[in-house]
Amino acid sequence: MNDQAVRTRFAPSPSGQLHVGNLRTALFNWLLARHHRGEFVLRIEDSDAARSDAGRIERLQNDLEWLGLGWDVGPGIGAPADWQQSRRADLHAEAAERLRHRDAAYYCFCSTERLAALRDRQKQAGHPPRYDGCCAGLDPVHAAQRVAAGESAVLRLRMPDEGTIRFTDAVRGEQSFRAADLDDPIIQRADGSAAFLFANALDDALMGITHVLRGEDHLSNTPRQIVLLERLGQSVPVYGHLSLVVDDQGAPLSKRRGAPGVHDLQDEGARPAAIVNYLARLGNPVPADALESLDALAADFDVARLSRRPARFDRRQLDYWQSLAMAAAPVASLRPALQVDCVPDDRITAFIQLVQPNLRAADELNDWAIRLFAPQSVLDAALADRLRPLGAAFFETLIRVLESAPTDDWKPLRAELEGATERRGGALMKPLRRALTGLDHGPALGDIIHLMPADIRRMRLQQAASIAASGADTDA
């Protein structure tokens, strides 16, 4: 493969926000281009005016830029006709006319009612729905006259009647389709606009796209598009059909079924590094388990390694990568999320560094700030009930040790706490952590104790001692 010749594309329609399945397709095309030091094109397929929205084009750009998936040709780079499908209508019309003049395409006058009845009959007979070629034998000159007179017609590609259409799929290997099983697809609508199958393939060829990675739901389009491009004398790109991303029930992800979009993930506080690291491994066995940069993921990308099996979207796996991304995030990028003012200025950096491996989203800094620095209770009723059996003397002993011993070296401090309370391991650490933070989990306890102001430690342990002494219910 000539690295410099590789050119991939992502070609969404601006009819809704990108969900994680679309994003993975964009990411894989970007990684393939960058792996071979080629070009990545962002093409907006907005020829369906009824479903396109200019505002959504801008959102698509913002989403990809936020994820770090910049493009070499696309919005802001190149003339609109280089990337906006609606600006390429003349090219589509000229190519359609060439096909018609060569009798490689023909006008079809079948009504929607006839086609619907045909599908119903085929379904009842147990056959797959397909066009029956009703208009394929019409005299081309007479058909053109009917259209010129104002009669409505679509233009269909004339597929071969026999033989086999073969190609090598970059993901799935050798593929073959019997020509007799493929009906004649519509390439131009009655209003003169290009149908998806036609515009999509023609734009790929005219834009010099060499490799197309797309969902396996497009696999049946490929033999028709190969015939189309060959009839036009255009180069056929290397196609690779990706396994679909499915939900827990095995159904393909879609917004209708609640698939999260980029904005949903942003609202949840997901970081771009988490999203791309997870999606890069979705159906792609990346050897490295560590958080990697986009450049590192591209250097390791190999289409031949992609799985042919459906890839299940697992929120727990995304949460794992989110935790790694939060732990690796620069403190300065998290600082704006800290809105409460209880953390002293000289401790903010140390505080963020301490808790960020435990964050799922940056705004959780505020909860941790309250737990470690605010002069208020953090115990809920359930945890208070678990502290009562320990007795007030236990917490009073903790107060005495923590106020008299240095907190900057955890090992000797822990030894002193164990000796004074005659408790070790979880029997000591769990109730101490619960009393101080109101949680069963979090950063290293020694680091919490050292960072937490002495007056806050004392207040929390005094409250625990009071609860243990009274035995009364608390609504803390």
Stockholm file with secondary structure:
# STOCKHOLM 1.0

chainA/1-476         MNDQAVRTRFAPSPSGQLHVGNLRTALFNWLLARHHRGEFVLRIEDSDAARSDAGRIERLQNDLEWLGLGWDVGPGIGAPADWQQSRRADLHAEAAERLRHRDAAYYCFCSTERLAALRDRQKQAGHPPRYDGCCAGLDPVHAAQRVAAGESAVLRLRMPDEGTIRFTDAVRGEQSFRAADLDDPIIQRADGSAAFLFANALDDALMGITHVLRGEDHLSNTPRQIVLLERLGQSVPVYGHLSLVVDDQGAPLSKRRGAPGVHDLQDEGARPAAIVNYLARLGNPVPADALESLDALAADFDVARLSRRPARFDRRQLDYWQSLAMAAAPVASLRPALQVDCVPDDRITAFIQLVQPNLRAADELNDWAIRLFAPQSVLDAALADRLRPLGAAFFETLIRVLESAPTDDWKPLRAELEGATERRGGALMKPLRRALTGLDHGPALGDIIHLMPADIRRMRLQQAASIAASGADTDA
#=GR chainA/1-476 SS CCGGGCEEEECCCSSSCCBHHHHHHHHHHHHHHHHTTCEEEECBCCCCGGGCCHHHHHHHHHHHHHHTCCCSBBTTBSCGGGTBGGGGHHHHHHHHHHHHHTTSEEEECCCHHHHHHHHHHHHHTTCCCCCCCTTTTSCHHHHHHHHHTTCCCEEEECCCSSSEEEEEETTTEEEEEEGGGCCCCEEECTTSCBCHHHHHHHHHHHTTCCEEEEEGGGTTHHHHHHHHHHHTTCCCCEEEEECCEECTTSCBCCGGGTCCBHHHHHHTTCCHHHHHHHHHTTTSCCSCCSCCCHHHHHHTCCGGGCCSSCEECCHHHHHHHHHHHHHHSCHHHHGGGCCCSCSCGGGHHHHHHHHGGGCSSGGGHHHHHHHHHCSSCCCCHHHHHHHGGGCHHHHHHHHHHHHHSCSSCHHHHHHHHHHHHTCCTHHHHHHHHHHHHSSSCCSCHHHHHHHSCHHHHHHHHHHHHHHHHHCCCCCC
#=GC SS_cons         CCGGGCEEEECCCSSSCCBHHHHHHHHHHHHHHHHTTCEEEECBCCCCGGGCCHHHHHHHHHHHHHHTCCCSBBTTBSCGGGTBGGGGHHHHHHHHHHHHHTTSEEEECCCHHHHHHHHHHHHHTTCCCCCCCTTTTSCHHHHHHHHHTTCCCEEEECCCSSSEEEEEETTTEEEEEEGGGCCCCEEECTTSCBCHHHHHHHHHHHTTCCEEEEEGGGTTHHHHHHHHHHHTTCCCCEEEEECCEECTTSCBCCGGGTCCBHHHHHHTTCCHHHHHHHHHTTTSCCSCCSCCCHHHHHHTCCGGGCCSSCEECCHHHHHHHHHHHHHHSCHHHHGGGCCCSCSCGGGHHHHHHHHGGGCSSGGGHHHHHHHHHCSSCCCCHHHHHHHGGGCHHHHHHHHHHHHHSCSSCHHHHHHHHHHHHTCCTHHHHHHHHHHHHSSSCCSCHHHHHHHSCHHHHHHHHHHHHHHHHHCCCCCC
//
